[in-house]
C-alpha cells in the first residue's frame, strides 16, 4: 500500500496489467488491459452510462459500479471502466483545492491501525465520502491522531 498518496487506478491495477511485476502502468495500459480482459469474456465495453461521485475507500480513489464492484479512479481522468461488467462512467471529482485537502488530510492518518488500537473507536482510517465536509474530515483526522498519541504511537 502506498503511503505517499491516495492510490490511483494504476496503483491498484499494477498486478493486473503486469502479473509478473513491472512498473506502475499508464492509464492507457490499464484501459487496454481492461478492454482485453472483457473481450476475452465476451463482454463489450458500454458507452458511458452515467456519472458517479468519487470517494476514498481504504486509501483508494473509487466509484461504485451499478454491478456492485468498486472501480478505482485517478484524479484528472474523468471517466473509468468497470473491469467486471464493462460499464463506463463519467467520474465526478471535487474541485482541485478540495481534492488536495482531502489527500493531505487522509495522508496524516496511518494506512493501517496498530493491532492494539481499538478499531471500533476509529470510523475509518483513509476513507472519505462526498457527503463529508472537509472540516469534518479534518476534525475526524485530529481525533484519530489523538487516539494514536494516547496509545503512545505517532500517526505517520
C-alpha positions in Angstrom: 0.0 0.0 0.0 1.3 3.4 -0.9 2.0 5.9 1.9 2.9 8.9 -0.3 -0.5 9.4 -1.9 -4.1 8.1 -2.1 -3.9 5.3 -4.6 -4.9 5.8 -8.2 -6.3 3.2 -10.7 -2.8 2.3 -12.0 -1.5 1.7 -8.4 -4.4 -0.7 -7.8 -4.2 -2.4 -11.2 -0.5 -2.8 -11.5 -0.5 -6.6 -10.9 -3.5 -6.9 -13.3 -1.5 -5.2 -16.1 1.9 -6.7 -15.2 1.3 -10.0 -13.4 5.0 -10.8 -13.3 5.9 -7.4 -11.9 6.9 -4.3 -13.7 6.5 -0.6 -13.5 3.2 1.1 -12.5 1.2 1.1 -15.7 -0.1 4.1 -17.5 -3.8 4.9 -17.7 -3.8 3.8 -21.4 -2.2 0.5 -20.5 -4.8 -0.1 -17.8 -7.6 0.7 -20.2 -6.2 -1.6 -22.9 -5.9 -4.4 -20.4 -9.5 -3.9 -19.1 -10.7 -3.9 -22.7 -8.8 -7.1 -23.5 -9.9 -8.9 -20.3 -13.6 -8.0 -21.0 -13.3 -9.1 -24.7 -11.9 -12.5 -23.6 -15.0 -13.0 -21.6 -17.3 -11.8 -24.4 -18.2 -8.5 -22.6 -18.3 -5.3 -24.7 -17.4 -2.0 -23.0 -20.5 0.1 -22.9 -20.8 3.7 -23.8 -20.8 6.0 -20.8 -24.0 5.1 -18.9 -23.9 7.8 -16.3 -21.8 9.6 -13.7 -20.7 8.7 -10.2 -19.2 10.8 -7.4 -15.8 9.6 -6.4 -14.9 8.6 -2.8 -11.9 7.3 -1.0 -12.0 3.8 0.4 -9.1 2.3 2.2 -6.6 4.7 0.6 -8.0 4.3 -2.9 -9.9 6.8 -5.1 -13.0 4.9 -6.4 -16.6 5.0 -7.6 -19.2 2.2 -7.3 -20.5 0.5 -10.4 -24.1 -0.5 -10.8 -23.0 -4.1 -10.7 -21.7 -3.5 -7.1 -18.0 -3.5 -7.9 -15.7 -0.8 -6.8 -13.9 0.9 -9.7 -10.5 2.5 -9.0 -10.1 6.1 -10.3 -7.4 8.6 -11.0 -7.6 12.3 -10.3 -7.6 14.2 -13.6 -9.2 11.3 -15.5 -12.9 12.0 -16.0 -14.1 8.5 -17.0 -13.4 4.9 -15.9 -14.5 1.4 -16.9 -15.6 -1.5 -14.6 -13.4 -4.5 -15.1 -16.2 -6.9 -14.2 -19.1 -5.7 -16.4 -17.8 -3.1 -18.8 -19.9 -0.3 -17.6 -18.3 3.1 -18.2 -18.8 6.2 -16.1 -18.0 9.8 -16.0 -16.3 10.5 -12.7 -17.4 13.5 -10.6 -14.4 14.9 -8.8 -14.3 17.5 -6.0 -12.6 20.7 -7.2 -8.8 20.6 -7.2 -8.4 22.5 -3.9 -10.7 20.3 -2.0 -9.2 17.2 -3.6 -5.7 18.3 -2.4 -7.0 18.9 1.1 -8.7 15.5 1.2 -5.5 13.8 0.2 -3.3 15.8 2.6 -5.7 15.2 5.5 -6.0 11.4 4.8 -2.2 11.1 4.5 -1.9 12.4 8.1 -3.6 9.1 9.1 -1.8 5.7 9.2 -2.5 3.4 6.4 -3.3 0.6 8.9 -4.1 0.7 12.6 -1.7 -0.9 15.0 -3.1 -4.2 16.3 -3.5 -2.9 19.9 -5.8 0.1 18.9 -9.5 -0.5 19.3 -10.7 -0.1 15.7 -14.3 0.5 17.0 -13.1 3.9 18.1 -11.9 4.9 14.6 -14.6 5.1 12.0 -12.3 4.9 9.0 -8.5 5.2 8.5 -8.1 6.5 5.0 -11.6 6.9 3.7 -13.8 9.8 2.7 -17.3 10.2 1.1 -18.7 13.2 -0.8 -21.3 13.9 1.9 -18.5 14.5 4.5 -17.3 18.1 4.6 -13.6 18.8 4.5 -13.9 20.4 8.0 -15.5 17.2 9.4 -12.7 15.1 7.7 -10.0 17.3 9.3 -11.7 17.1 12.7 -12.0 13.3 12.4 -8.3 13.1 11.5 -7.4 15.0 14.6 -9.4 12.5 16.7 -7.6 9.6 15.0 -4.2 11.3 15.7 -5.2 12.0 19.3 -6.2 8.3 19.8 -2.9 7.1 18.5 -1.0 9.6 20.6 -2.9 8.5 23.6 -1.7 4.9 22.8 1.9 6.1 22.6 2.0 5.9 18.8 2.6 8.6 16.1 0.1 9.0 13.2 2.6 8.6 10.4 
